[in-house]
């Protein structure tokens, strides 16, 4: 008869899952709360459209100015530069020429991929190129976040920049 009786574990079963359940429920609650928030810019535009249709004035109302934070475009503009890292003036000139069609816009994020089989050398080249952004176009790259990455392509002295511009 000794082996027939099992000793019960202390506490109810499954209590170790209570913390995870609470965390999951809190996450769902946060997602529902964030999804319930309206778009303030769209609400202002809808209010302006409604008030414009209610008035019979012949003069059109000016477009509302956005009051929320600026967005960042989803698709980057890709720019390639090639040259020796000691030729900073030449690299800056290449950046200036390649970004000419986007003059007047402001970059939010720049991801620079320096090509080299040696990861340290590739990242150092990307760092050098990112250091020339403000010299090439100060108005475009003022306050821009720039990150140095590597591309393991066997093409030293080459960098590919992915520039993400602000919308509007």
Secondary structure, 3 states (H helix, E strand, C coil): CHHHCCCCCCCCCCHHHHHHHHHHHHHHHHHHHHHCCCCHHHHHHHHHHHHHHHCCCCCCCCCCCCCCCCCECCCCEEEEEECCCCCHHHHHHHHHHHCHHHCCCCEEEEEEEEECCCHHHHHHHHHHHHHCHHHHCHHHHCCCEEEEEEECCCCCCEEEEEEEEECC
